[in-house]
Amino acid sequence: MSKFYQDKAQTITKLLKKFGQPFVLVRDKGKCFDPVTGVCTPGEPEYLKFNGILKSYSASLIDGTKIIQGDQLLLLDACHTPKKGDKAKFPDGDWQIVSIEPVIPAGVPLAYKIQVRR
């Protein structure tokens, strides 16, 4: 059964690459503490590249609490696993990830539905 879903994951990745666009999530790697100097420096961010699509939520889904006006749905391929602390990089700045909904039938990641907010 997982071979079936692995094929579907490859198909989804190809479709998002063909009809979507590239997206980048930025992951903060934390701070590095040097015990010799006693200096704490910011870690280098990690840039995760995905293919996906960005779309607005329909008005019927905007409840003002869980989904607010201006939130966007980012559908990404499963080439990496996004985390809650990541930020979505856009030309107008970084957007916060509000929620991540993985699409994982039979234990095989197909895609991620990510709610992003400015």
N, C-alpha and C positions, 0 to 999 in steps of 0.2 A: 504494500500500500504506500510506503514512503517513496518508492520510485515514482509513483504517479504524482505525488506532491512535489517532488524534486523537479520533475519535468515542468510542472505548473509554475514553480518558482523561477525557473529559467525563462519561461515564456513571459511572465510578468516583468522580469528584469528587462528583457528585450523590448517589450511594448513601452515601458516607461522610458527607456533610453531613446526609442524612436519617436514617440509622441509627446514625451515630457521634456524636462530640461534638467540640467545639473543643479544640485543643491549642496550646500556645505553646512554641516553641523560643527560647532566649535566646542571642544571638551576641555575644560580647565584641568590641567594636570596637578594642581595644588601648588603648595609652596615647598621650597627646598631649604632645609636648615643645615648650615655648615657648622658642625660642633667646634671646629678649630677656630674659626673667625667669630662665631656667635652671630653671624649674619643670616637673616632669613630673606630669600629672594623668591619672586614669583616663578613658578614653573612654566615651561614652554607649553602653549596650548596645542592640542592635537586637532587637526582638521580632517573630518570624515566626509568623504565625497559620496553622494548618492545621486540617483536619478529619480525624478518624481514629478508630481503635479501639485499645484497650489490652487485651491478653490475656496470661495466664500461659503459659509454656512447658509443654508436656506433660512428665511425669516422665521419659519415655523419651529426651527431648532433653537433659536436665540431666546433663552429664558431670563437673561439678565443676571444669572447666578453662575451656573456651570459654564454656559457659553454666553459671552457678552458681544455686543455690537463691535465689529472690527476684528474679532477672532477669525482665523483662517484654518482650513484643514490642509495639511501637508501629507500627501500620500507618497511614501518613499519605498524603494526596493529594499530587499533584505540583505544587502551586501555587508552591512554593519548592524550592530544592535544599539539603537539610540538609548540614552539614559535621561532621566528627569532633569539633571543639572546642565545638560547640553544647551547650547543656544543655536538657533537657526540664523545663519548669516544671510542678510539681504542687502541690496544696494543702499537702502535707507537706514541701515543699522541692524543690530542683533535683536532677534525676537526671543522671548521666553517660551520654553516648552511648558504648557499647562498640563497636558496629559498625553500618554502614549498608549495606543491600543494595538497590540501585535495581532497580526492575522497568522495564526499558527495551527493549522489543522494537522492532526497526526504527528505533532512534534516537529514539523518542518516549517520554518519561517518563510512566508510568502511575501509579506509587505508589512509596513507600519503605518497606521493612521495617527498622525500627530497634530494635536491642537496647539497652535502657536498664537501668541499675543504680543503686541508692542509694549 
